Amino acid sequence: MPTAFISDLHLTPDRPESTEWFRQFMRESRGLLNRIYILGDLFEFWIGDDARDTLGYGEVEEILQATVEAGMDIFFIHGNRDFLVGRDFERRTGCRILADPTVIELGTTRVLLTHGDALCTDDTTHQQARKQMLTDKWRFAFLNQPVSERLDTASAMRKKSEIEKKSKSMEIMDVNQKQVEKVMRDHGVRTMIHGHTHQPAVHDFFIDRAPAKRFVLGDWYTQKSMLLYDKGCFSLKR
Ligand code: MN
């Protein structure tokens, strides 16, 4: 049975139609897919597993849990918006959290999975913020704040990032090809799948004279983008 890769769903109660598509997709996937990899930014934002109900994400967790109970393996890699998804989410839904990046094997092909923001090394302000927020110190301090304070911090951060985005070019916010090649070389892979940039495409290139491929997933709320793998073949739907 095929394996599906999706990312950047950015689910939020503010876009109930997206959650409905997600419910429908998960329902239709049963019996047709055996695995789903969600490569980050499943949620518009996440401020801790204990804030699920405040953010109105109970419904999404129920959809995930029902799909796992129906026999699907669901794997999740953190995105830059939901990097705080933690062990309680994992326990409640039955999804399994994988490190970013993770290398899996599809048939005989080693494939590197990543959200993708770590590849955008030209975006130095994002990389600085990322570096800080991924430390245990930051996480501990943030998660120990009351939910209301975390909400304020998160919305201030999102506003700041929206403003900054306007002054950044598409090139700066895209992945850096040198970094892509470095990561692939470091992990001994010639195939990579990521999201984050919302620019679905299949990029063919060479690393040390060997053909390499980079699949980019699009977002979900405008294009319901998905990559399918079945019997040695990939197909990108966008
Ligand atoms: Mn992202």
py3Dmol code that shows the C-alpha trace and the ligand (Angstrom):
import py3Dmol

protein = """\
ATOM      1  CA  MET A   1       0.000   0.000   0.000  1.00  0.00           C
ATOM      2  CA  PRO A   2       1.211   3.523  -0.741  1.00  0.00           C
ATOM      3  CA  THR A   3       2.799   5.894   1.731  1.00  0.00           C
ATOM      4  CA  ALA A   4       1.759   9.563   1.771  1.00  0.00           C
ATOM      5  CA  PHE A   5       3.748  12.644   2.725  1.00  0.00           C
ATOM      6  CA  ILE A   6       1.994  15.885   3.598  1.00  0.00           C
ATOM      7  CA  SER A   7       3.042  19.103   5.342  1.00  0.00           C
ATOM      8  CA  ASP A   8       2.062  22.671   6.068  1.00  0.00           C
ATOM      9  CA  LEU A   9      -1.579  22.028   6.794  1.00  0.00           C
ATOM     10  CA  HIS A  10      -1.588  24.999   9.177  1.00  0.00           C
ATOM     11  CA  LEU A  11      -4.783  23.710  10.781  1.00  0.00           C
ATOM     12  CA  THR A  12      -6.584  26.211  12.954  1.00  0.00           C
ATOM     13  CA  PRO A  13     -10.149  26.604  14.200  1.00  0.00           C
ATOM     14  CA  ASP A  14     -10.088  29.879  12.209  1.00  0.00           C
ATOM     15  CA  ARG A  15     -10.172  27.805   8.986  1.00  0.00           C
ATOM     16  CA  PRO A  16     -12.746  25.112   9.802  1.00  0.00           C
ATOM     17  CA  GLU A  17     -12.903  24.016   6.133  1.00  0.00           C
ATOM     18  CA  SER A  18      -9.243  22.886   6.349  1.00  0.00           C
ATOM     19  CA  THR A  19     -10.013  20.732   9.352  1.00  0.00           C
ATOM     20  CA  GLU A  20     -12.961  19.248   7.428  1.00  0.00           C
ATOM     21  CA  TRP A  21     -10.694  18.405   4.460  1.00  0.00           C
ATOM     22  CA  PHE A  22      -8.262  16.834   6.892  1.00  0.00           C
ATOM     23  CA  ARG A  23     -11.031  14.732   8.426  1.00  0.00           C
ATOM     24  CA  GLN A  24     -12.170  13.615   4.972  1.00  0.00           C
ATOM     25  CA  PHE A  25      -8.615  12.888   3.807  1.00  0.00           C
ATOM     26  CA  MET A  26      -7.868  10.807   6.886  1.00  0.00           C
ATOM     27  CA  ARG A  27     -11.132   8.897   6.516  1.00  0.00           C
ATOM     28  CA  GLU A  28     -10.556   8.164   2.823  1.00  0.00           C
ATOM     29  CA  SER A  29      -6.949   7.139   3.514  1.00  0.00           C
ATOM     30  CA  ARG A  30      -7.971   4.187   5.643  1.00  0.00           C
ATOM     31  CA  GLY A  31      -7.404   0.995   3.712  1.00  0.00           C
ATOM     32  CA  LEU A  32      -5.746   2.922   0.844  1.00  0.00           C
ATOM     33  CA  LEU A  33      -2.551   4.076   2.564  1.00  0.00           C
ATOM     34  CA  ASN A  34      -0.519   2.299   5.183  1.00  0.00           C
ATOM     35  CA  ARG A  35       1.553   5.202   6.410  1.00  0.00           C
ATOM     36  CA  ILE A  36       1.272   8.960   6.542  1.00  0.00           C
ATOM     37  CA  TYR A  37       4.219  11.207   7.272  1.00  0.00           C
ATOM     38  CA  ILE A  38       3.313  14.741   8.323  1.00  0.00           C
ATOM     39  CA  LEU A  39       6.407  16.877   7.777  1.00  0.00           C
ATOM     40  CA  GLY A  40       5.645  19.785  10.069  1.00  0.00           C
ATOM     41  CA  ASP A  41       3.327  22.742  10.456  1.00  0.00           C
ATOM     42  CA  LEU A  42       0.330  20.510  10.927  1.00  0.00           C
ATOM     43  CA  PHE A  43      -0.917  23.255  13.234  1.00  0.00           C
ATOM     44  CA  GLU A  44      -0.980  26.997  12.628  1.00  0.00           C
ATOM     45  CA  PHE A  45       0.795  27.242  15.967  1.00  0.00           C
ATOM     46  CA  TRP A  46       1.275  25.173  19.106  1.00  0.00           C
ATOM     47  CA  ILE A  47       2.225  26.535  22.499  1.00  0.00           C
ATOM     48  CA  GLY A  48       2.376  23.327  24.545  1.00  0.00           C
ATOM     49  CA  ASP A  49       0.401  20.081  24.814  1.00  0.00           C
ATOM     50  CA  ASP A  50      -1.482  21.429  27.834  1.00  0.00           C
ATOM     51  CA  ALA A  51      -2.916  24.301  25.741  1.00  0.00           C
ATOM     52  CA  ARG A  52      -4.734  22.047  23.273  1.00  0.00           C
ATOM     53  CA  ASP A  53      -8.216  22.992  24.416  1.00  0.00           C
ATOM     54  CA  THR A  54      -7.436  26.692  24.726  1.00  0.00           C
ATOM     55  CA  LEU A  55      -6.307  26.640  21.090  1.00  0.00           C
ATOM     56  CA  GLY A  56      -9.245  24.497  20.005  1.00  0.00           C
ATOM     57  CA  TYR A  57      -7.193  21.605  18.660  1.00  0.00           C
ATOM     58  CA  GLY A  58      -9.118  18.782  20.338  1.00  0.00           C
ATOM     59  CA  GLU A  59     -10.904  17.992  17.079  1.00  0.00           C
ATOM     60  CA  VAL A  60      -7.654  17.520  15.133  1.00  0.00           C
ATOM     61  CA  GLU A  61      -6.293  15.222  17.826  1.00  0.00           C
ATOM     62  CA  GLU A  62      -9.505  13.161  17.684  1.00  0.00           C
ATOM     63  CA  ILE A  63      -9.155  12.764  13.901  1.00  0.00           C
ATOM     64  CA  LEU A  64      -5.546  11.603  14.314  1.00  0.00           C
ATOM     65  CA  GLN A  65      -6.417   9.231  17.136  1.00  0.00           C
ATOM     66  CA  ALA A  66      -9.303   7.645  15.215  1.00  0.00           C
ATOM     67  CA  THR A  67      -7.074   7.142  12.160  1.00  0.00           C
ATOM     68  CA  VAL A  68      -4.304   5.529  14.221  1.00  0.00           C
ATOM     69  CA  GLU A  69      -6.875   3.292  15.916  1.00  0.00           C
ATOM     70  CA  ALA A  70      -8.115   2.241  12.465  1.00  0.00           C
ATOM     71  CA  GLY A  71      -4.621   0.853  11.801  1.00  0.00           C
ATOM     72  CA  MET A  72      -2.718   3.694  10.137  1.00  0.00           C
ATOM     73  CA  ASP A  73       0.848   4.528  11.121  1.00  0.00           C
ATOM     74  CA  ILE A  74       1.158   8.296  11.394  1.00  0.00           C
ATOM     75  CA  PHE A  75       4.552   9.928  11.828  1.00  0.00           C
ATOM     76  CA  PHE A  76       5.107  13.579  12.629  1.00  0.00           C
ATOM     77  CA  ILE A  77       8.127  15.826  12.256  1.00  0.00           C
ATOM     78  CA  HIS A  78       8.052  19.215  13.939  1.00  0.00           C
ATOM     79  CA  GLY A  79       7.610  22.345  11.859  1.00  0.00           C
ATOM     80  CA  ASN A  80       8.716  25.831  12.862  1.00  0.00           C
ATOM     81  CA  ARG A  81       5.168  26.596  14.019  1.00  0.00           C
ATOM     82  CA  ASP A  82       4.501  23.420  15.964  1.00  0.00           C
ATOM     83  CA  PHE A  83       7.946  22.505  17.311  1.00  0.00           C
ATOM     84  CA  LEU A  84       6.435  22.392  20.807  1.00  0.00           C
ATOM     85  CA  VAL A  85       4.241  19.386  20.012  1.00  0.00           C
ATOM     86  CA  GLY A  86       5.332  16.934  22.690  1.00  0.00           C
ATOM     87  CA  ARG A  87       4.962  13.590  24.401  1.00  0.00           C
ATOM     88  CA  ASP A  88       1.416  14.200  25.667  1.00  0.00           C
ATOM     89  CA  PHE A  89       0.255  14.821  22.092  1.00  0.00           C
ATOM     90  CA  GLU A  90       2.007  11.602  21.105  1.00  0.00           C
ATOM     91  CA  ARG A  91       0.301   9.637  23.895  1.00  0.00           C
ATOM     92  CA  ARG A  92      -3.131  11.108  23.176  1.00  0.00           C
ATOM     93  CA  THR A  93      -3.106  10.606  19.412  1.00  0.00           C
ATOM     94  CA  GLY A  94      -0.862   7.575  18.893  1.00  0.00           C
ATOM     95  CA  CYS A  95       1.153   9.495  16.279  1.00  0.00           C
ATOM     96  CA  ARG A  96       4.899   9.035  16.521  1.00  0.00           C
ATOM     97  CA  ILE A  97       7.229  12.025  16.583  1.00  0.00           C
ATOM     98  CA  LEU A  98      10.413  11.690  14.552  1.00  0.00           C
ATOM     99  CA  ALA A  99      13.526  13.842  14.811  1.00  0.00           C
ATOM    100  CA  ASP A 100      14.155  16.523  12.190  1.00  0.00           C
ATOM    101  CA  PRO A 101      15.826  15.272  10.022  1.00  0.00           C
ATOM    102  CA  THR A 102      15.060  11.546   9.860  1.00  0.00           C
ATOM    103  CA  VAL A 103      16.239   9.047   7.251  1.00  0.00           C
ATOM    104  CA  ILE A 104      13.789   6.298   6.267  1.00  0.00           C
ATOM    105  CA  GLU A 105      14.025   3.502   3.724  1.00  0.00           C
ATOM    106  CA  LEU A 106      11.481   3.203   0.947  1.00  0.00           C
ATOM    107  CA  GLY A 107      12.214  -0.031  -0.859  1.00  0.00           C
ATOM    108  CA  THR A 108      15.954   0.208  -1.380  1.00  0.00           C
ATOM    109  CA  THR A 109      16.032   4.027  -1.369  1.00  0.00           C
ATOM    110  CA  ARG A 110      17.227   5.973   1.646  1.00  0.00           C
ATOM    111  CA  VAL A 111      15.095   9.088   1.947  1.00  0.00           C
ATOM    112  CA  LEU A 112      15.737  12.087   4.186  1.00  0.00           C
ATOM    113  CA  LEU A 113      12.655  13.723   5.693  1.00  0.00           C
ATOM    114  CA  THR A 114      12.777  17.232   7.120  1.00  0.00           C
ATOM    115  CA  HIS A 115      10.393  20.123   7.654  1.00  0.00           C
ATOM    116  CA  GLY A 116      12.704  22.307   5.584  1.00  0.00           C
ATOM    117  CA  ASP A 117      13.199  25.537   7.516  1.00  0.00           C
ATOM    118  CA  ALA A 118      16.669  24.393   8.645  1.00  0.00           C
ATOM    119  CA  LEU A 119      17.668  24.432   4.959  1.00  0.00           C
ATOM    120  CA  CYS A 120      16.795  28.122   4.570  1.00  0.00           C
ATOM    121  CA  THR A 121      20.204  29.289   5.764  1.00  0.00           C
ATOM    122  CA  ASP A 122      20.028  32.607   3.857  1.00  0.00           C
ATOM    123  CA  ASP A 123      17.246  33.667   6.222  1.00  0.00           C
ATOM    124  CA  THR A 124      19.568  34.572   9.071  1.00  0.00           C
ATOM    125  CA  THR A 125      16.907  36.146  11.319  1.00  0.00           C
ATOM    126  CA  HIS A 126      14.864  32.941  11.161  1.00  0.00           C
ATOM    127  CA  GLN A 127      17.936  30.791  11.824  1.00  0.00           C
ATOM    128  CA  GLN A 128      18.868  32.881  14.876  1.00  0.00           C
ATOM    129  CA  ALA A 129      15.356  32.609  16.327  1.00  0.00           C
ATOM    130  CA  ARG A 130      15.266  28.878  15.505  1.00  0.00           C
ATOM    131  CA  LYS A 131      18.553  28.255  17.253  1.00  0.00           C
ATOM    132  CA  GLN A 132      17.337  30.000  20.382  1.00  0.00           C
ATOM    133  CA  MET A 133      13.892  28.384  20.502  1.00  0.00           C
ATOM    134  CA  LEU A 134      15.220  24.866  20.070  1.00  0.00           C
ATOM    135  CA  THR A 135      17.275  25.065  23.252  1.00  0.00           C
ATOM    136  CA  ASP A 136      16.015  23.271  26.394  1.00  0.00           C
ATOM    137  CA  LYS A 137      16.440  26.521  28.309  1.00  0.00           C
ATOM    138  CA  TRP A 138      14.038  28.445  26.051  1.00  0.00           C
ATOM    139  CA  ARG A 139      11.551  25.583  25.910  1.00  0.00           C
ATOM    140  CA  PHE A 140      11.553  25.138  29.679  1.00  0.00           C
ATOM    141  CA  ALA A 141      11.112  28.854  30.353  1.00  0.00           C
ATOM    142  CA  PHE A 142       8.348  29.181  27.753  1.00  0.00           C
ATOM    143  CA  LEU A 143       6.375  26.094  28.785  1.00  0.00           C
ATOM    144  CA  ASN A 144       6.474  27.186  32.413  1.00  0.00           C
ATOM    145  CA  GLN A 145       4.603  30.380  31.650  1.00  0.00           C
ATOM    146  CA  PRO A 146       0.824  30.389  32.103  1.00  0.00           C
ATOM    147  CA  VAL A 147      -1.052  29.574  28.873  1.00  0.00           C
ATOM    148  CA  SER A 148      -2.356  33.145  28.592  1.00  0.00           C
ATOM    149  CA  GLU A 149       1.187  34.541  28.639  1.00  0.00           C
ATOM    150  CA  ARG A 150       2.348  31.953  26.106  1.00  0.00           C
ATOM    151  CA  LEU A 151      -0.521  32.978  23.843  1.00  0.00           C
ATOM    152  CA  ASP A 152       0.556  36.630  24.037  1.00  0.00           C
ATOM    153  CA  THR A 153       4.187  35.750  23.299  1.00  0.00           C
ATOM    154  CA  ALA A 154       3.186  33.503  20.383  1.00  0.00           C
ATOM    155  CA  SER A 155       0.931  36.095  18.762  1.00  0.00           C
ATOM    156  CA  ALA A 156       3.603  38.794  19.162  1.00  0.00           C
ATOM    157  CA  MET A 157       6.123  36.460  17.512  1.00  0.00           C
ATOM    158  CA  ARG A 158       3.761  35.686  14.648  1.00  0.00           C
ATOM    159  CA  LYS A 159       3.083  39.377  14.058  1.00  0.00           C
ATOM    160  CA  LYS A 160       6.802  40.125  14.030  1.00  0.00           C
ATOM    161  CA  SER A 161       7.470  37.298  11.601  1.00  0.00           C
ATOM    162  CA  GLU A 162       4.642  38.453   9.274  1.00  0.00           C
ATOM    163  CA  ILE A 163       6.159  41.945   9.150  1.00  0.00           C
ATOM    164  CA  GLU A 164       9.678  40.595   8.575  1.00  0.00           C
ATOM    165  CA  LYS A 165       8.460  38.281   5.816  1.00  0.00           C
ATOM    166  CA  LYS A 166       7.252  41.275   3.788  1.00  0.00           C
ATOM    167  CA  SER A 167      10.778  42.632   3.532  1.00  0.00           C
ATOM    168  CA  LYS A 168      12.387  39.287   2.703  1.00  0.00           C
ATOM    169  CA  SER A 169      12.718  38.133  -0.896  1.00  0.00           C
ATOM    170  CA  MET A 170      11.476  34.721  -2.057  1.00  0.00           C
ATOM    171  CA  GLU A 171      15.112  33.713  -2.615  1.00  0.00           C
ATOM    172  CA  ILE A 172      16.031  34.432   0.985  1.00  0.00           C
ATOM    173  CA  MET A 173      13.075  32.427   2.266  1.00  0.00           C
ATOM    174  CA  ASP A 174      13.781  29.466  -0.037  1.00  0.00           C
ATOM    175  CA  VAL A 175      16.212  26.663   0.729  1.00  0.00           C
ATOM    176  CA  ASN A 176      19.922  27.150   0.129  1.00  0.00           C
ATOM    177  CA  GLN A 177      21.103  24.626  -2.460  1.00  0.00           C
ATOM    178  CA  LYS A 178      24.557  24.289  -0.857  1.00  0.00           C
ATOM    179  CA  GLN A 179      22.924  23.467   2.479  1.00  0.00           C
ATOM    180  CA  VAL A 180      20.634  20.926   0.772  1.00  0.00           C
ATOM    181  CA  GLU A 181      23.662  19.186  -0.728  1.00  0.00           C
ATOM    182  CA  LYS A 182      25.581  19.303   2.551  1.00  0.00           C
ATOM    183  CA  VAL A 183      22.728  17.722   4.524  1.00  0.00           C
ATOM    184  CA  MET A 184      22.214  15.035   1.865  1.00  0.00           C
ATOM    185  CA  ARG A 185      25.937  14.271   1.736  1.00  0.00           C
ATOM    186  CA  ASP A 186      26.175  14.166   5.567  1.00  0.00           C
ATOM    187  CA  HIS A 187      23.345  11.623   5.720  1.00  0.00           C
ATOM    188  CA  GLY A 188      24.394   9.598   2.703  1.00  0.00           C
ATOM    189  CA  VAL A 189      21.110  10.100   0.830  1.00  0.00           C
ATOM    190  CA  ARG A 190      20.231  11.152  -2.713  1.00  0.00           C
ATOM    191  CA  THR A 191      16.535  11.716  -2.070  1.00  0.00           C
ATOM    192  CA  MET A 192      14.977  14.328   0.181  1.00  0.00           C
ATOM    193  CA  ILE A 193      11.400  15.308   0.991  1.00  0.00           C
ATOM    194  CA  HIS A 194      10.488  18.552   2.736  1.00  0.00           C
ATOM    195  CA  GLY A 195       7.830  21.234   3.051  1.00  0.00           C
ATOM    196  CA  HIS A 196       7.911  24.700   4.640  1.00  0.00           C
ATOM    197  CA  THR A 197       8.449  26.807   1.499  1.00  0.00           C
ATOM    198  CA  HIS A 198       4.972  26.073   0.070  1.00  0.00           C
ATOM    199  CA  GLN A 199       6.523  25.727  -3.394  1.00  0.00           C
ATOM    200  CA  PRO A 200       5.662  22.191  -4.536  1.00  0.00           C
ATOM    201  CA  ALA A 201       8.185  20.873  -7.034  1.00  0.00           C
ATOM    202  CA  VAL A 202      10.517  18.033  -7.933  1.00  0.00           C
ATOM    203  CA  HIS A 203      14.121  19.246  -8.195  1.00  0.00           C
ATOM    204  CA  ASP A 204      16.633  17.066 -10.054  1.00  0.00           C
ATOM    205  CA  PHE A 205      20.343  17.751  -9.643  1.00  0.00           C
ATOM    206  CA  PHE A 206      23.663  16.013  -9.121  1.00  0.00           C
ATOM    207  CA  ILE A 207      25.702  15.481  -5.963  1.00  0.00           C
ATOM    208  CA  ASP A 208      29.233  14.295  -6.654  1.00  0.00           C
ATOM    209  CA  ARG A 209      28.058  13.210 -10.121  1.00  0.00           C
ATOM    210  CA  ALA A 210      25.251  11.032  -8.714  1.00  0.00           C
ATOM    211  CA  PRO A 211      21.660  12.006  -9.592  1.00  0.00           C
ATOM    212  CA  ALA A 212      19.766  13.462  -6.647  1.00  0.00           C
ATOM    213  CA  LYS A 213      16.128  14.415  -6.100  1.00  0.00           C
ATOM    214  CA  ARG A 214      14.409  16.892  -3.809  1.00  0.00           C
ATOM    215  CA  PHE A 215      10.641  16.701  -3.442  1.00  0.00           C
ATOM    216  CA  VAL A 216       8.976  19.822  -2.055  1.00  0.00           C
ATOM    217  CA  LEU A 217       5.461  19.538  -0.672  1.00  0.00           C
ATOM    218  CA  GLY A 218       3.059  22.411  -1.081  1.00  0.00           C
ATOM    219  CA  ASP A 219       0.745  23.700   1.568  1.00  0.00           C
ATOM    220  CA  TRP A 220      -2.573  22.160   2.385  1.00  0.00           C
ATOM    221  CA  TYR A 221      -4.990  25.010   2.803  1.00  0.00           C
ATOM    222  CA  THR A 222      -4.675  26.287  -0.763  1.00  0.00           C
ATOM    223  CA  GLN A 223      -3.539  23.220  -2.723  1.00  0.00           C
ATOM    224  CA  LYS A 224      -3.923  20.055  -0.587  1.00  0.00           C
ATOM    225  CA  SER A 225      -0.500  19.036  -1.854  1.00  0.00           C
ATOM    226  CA  MET A 226       0.676  15.478  -1.259  1.00  0.00           C
ATOM    227  CA  LEU A 227       3.508  13.177  -2.290  1.00  0.00           C
ATOM    228  CA  LEU A 228       2.693   9.508  -2.767  1.00  0.00           C
ATOM    229  CA  TYR A 229       5.192   6.687  -2.817  1.00  0.00           C
ATOM    230  CA  ASP A 230       4.171   3.307  -4.193  1.00  0.00           C
ATOM    231  CA  LYS A 231       6.256   0.419  -5.506  1.00  0.00           C
ATOM    232  CA  GLY A 232       9.386   2.435  -6.176  1.00  0.00           C
ATOM    233  CA  CYS A 233       7.620   5.462  -7.718  1.00  0.00           C
ATOM    234  CA  PHE A 234       6.934   8.907  -6.357  1.00  0.00           C
ATOM    235  CA  SER A 235       4.083  11.117  -7.549  1.00  0.00           C
ATOM    236  CA  LEU A 236       3.554  14.679  -6.397  1.00  0.00           C
ATOM    237  CA  LYS A 237      -0.018  15.949  -6.339  1.00  0.00           C
ATOM    238  CA  ARG A 238      -0.418  19.697  -6.148  1.00  0.00           C
TER     239      ARG A 238
END
"""
ligand_1 = """\
1
MN
Mn 7.162 25.974 8.137
"""
view = py3Dmol.view(width=600, height=400)
view.addModel(protein, "pdb")
view.setStyle({"model": 0}, {"cartoon": {"style": "trace"}})
view.addModel(ligand_1, "xyz")
view.setStyle({"model": 1}, {"stick": {}})
view.zoomTo()
view.show()
